[in-house]
């Protein structure tokens, strides 16, 4: 796998002028024979609330490995805008079968579609994991690079209408971002320290969106078990730390819908749906 140290050196100290208004190229990167560290998986599982049995990977873990390939694409010379400050809008993960920490993976990541919207430039990164040629896991992430002058008026998001009678209550400490960064290798500055997040206009540190997704999935694991599934989420309002949040999930036909909201259950930070395959 590519070196995170080298990638972050390029991300933090490299200079990029901004989007040149040219269509984004299709870029594909891959890494073969990827082995995992049981210790790192255990650390990740602990931060995200998974009950790791020492063998079966948390459903979201391969995303933190694929993110290294995302970073390779972000630092490609054909990408003329910086990674810092980009917004992760949506993420979908499909688990085709349960995977083990002892397996070797071939990972692929590709920048596919991009389009200009009222908010800026949106583009998709597709990641896939194979074991002996078998597709076992895949992910689609949609990112936004805000373009100067974009004038879209954004309305405050609303909850999805699900019942909110007995939600789970979680307290997020102000060091959660640092603990998640250490476990995942994703050292985005807005998640680490208030002095760093203020550089991007935030008074407090933000919880990582993929931590939020992982924590929600961990809460639903008794219903999921080892069944193949797809989990789609949309990241709504920023989640500042420290804070208290509430989580609830309910069955909709054969699927699960869920949300992560503020402590009062009024404002959604994340909305999602889980579909069994």
Buried (B, 14 or more C-beta within 10 A) or exposed (E): BEEBEEBBEBBEEBEBEEBEEEEBEEBEBBBEEBEBEEEBBBBBBEBBBBEBEEEBBBBBBBBBBBBBBBBBBBBBEEBBBBBBBBBBBBBBBBBBEBBEBEBEBBBBBBBEEBEEEEBBBBBBBBBBBBBEEEBBBBBBBBBBBBBEEBEEEEEEBEBBEBEBEEBEEBEBEBEBBBBBBBBBBBBBBBBBBBEBBBEEEBEBBBBBBBBBBBBBBBBBBEEBEEEBBBBBBBBBBEBBBEBEBBBBBBEBEEEBBBBBBBBEBEBBBBBBBBBEE
